[in-house]
Amino acid sequence: MGAAWRVRMALNYSSNDWMERFKTAAALGLPVMLYAMLEMIAPALVHGLVPPAVANWFQLVLATPVVFWAGAPLLMTMPRAEPVTTSEVVLMLGPHHPWWL
């Protein structure tokens, strides 16, 4: 049995719960992503409209529920997960991928 199956069985969440978490994470994460992309494209415009200190708090307030609520099932299973060995990493990436990168 694969690690994904073990995680799925350990979580035992319904599809509706996962979909609710995904939609909430997408709704809260989209403004953060759009702000970050716009800041890379037109930094003078973005910094003129929103002061950096306000933008930092805006990103923190929106990103925190995504990490701790939407990601809670994954964060709770991390301590119980088996460590990944090098051979598993090589198999996941493929035999010709330089796994040390």
Summary of the structure (lengths in Angstrom):
residues: 101
radius of gyration: 18.7
end to end distance: 27.4
largest distance: 53.7
contacts: 210
relative contact order: 0.12
helix: 75%
strand: 0%
